[in-house]
Amino acid sequence: MYKIAVLGDRESVLGFKTLGLDVYPAETPEEARKTLHRLARDGETAIIYLTEELAAGLEHEIARYKDALTPAIILIPGKSGSLGIGMAN
């Protein structure tokens, strides 16, 4: 069974825990980079929701997984609202 993960700042991701999703708080792009690669390697995570704020600092990493079957990386607005990055992609 595949998992769905949510990666972003603590305020933006904690609400997803009540929906039964796995949440991974990260406050810096470096923390997010490590978690993103770990989730991609585990083979159990099918979808990673990533806040746009962190995605702005992880363009290279996101591009690396763009053509991969899993995980699908979907950008979502964070606590400060949408930056338009998710819609642009």
N, C-alpha and C positions, 0 to 999 in steps of 0.2 A: 504494500500500500504506500503510495506516495504522500509526501507531506507538502504543506503550504507554509512558507515562512514569510515573516514581515520583518524587514530590516530598516532601522531608522532611529532617530532620536527617541529617547524614552517617552516623552509626552505624546509623540505621534503614534507609537506602536503598542502601548500598553492596552488600549481599548480593544485591539484585535485578539487579545488573549481570551476575552470573554466569548469570542466566537469559536474558540477551539483551535485557533491558528498558533503556530510556534512563533514567538516573538524574540527578536535579537536586538536589544538596544545597542546603539553605537553612537558616540558623540563626535567622532572624528572620521574623516575619510580613511585614515589608516586602519582604524578599528573595523570599519565597514569592509574594507578590502580583504582583511584576513577572514572575517566571517563569511563573506561572499564566496571566496575560494574554498573554504571548508565545506560550506553547504553544497557547492557545485560538485566537489569531489566525493561527497558521501553517497551519491547515487540514489538517495531516498527522497530528495527534495525536487518536486516537479515545477513548482512556481515559487518565485521570490518576488514579493512586493517590496520595492525599494523607494524610500522617500526621495523626492527630487533634489532636496538640498544636498544629500550625500551623493546622489548620482552625478551631480555637477562636478564632483572631484574624482569620479570613477569612470570617466568616459572610456578609457582604454580597456578596463576590465569588463565593462558592459559589452563593448564591441567584441571582445574575445568569445563571449557566449551567445552572441546574436544568432549565429547559424546553427547552434547546437540544439538538439531535440529537447534536452532538459539541462539545466533548468530554464524555464521561461522567466525573463526578468521584466517585470511590469512596474513602471514608475507611477508613484502616487503622490499627491500633495502632502506636505508635512504640516506641522503646527502653524506655520506662517502663511499657509495657502499655496496655491498653485504658482509655479514659476513658468509654466507653459512648456517645460521640457518634455513631459510625457505626451502631450498632444502633438508636439513637433515630431516625435518619433513614430 
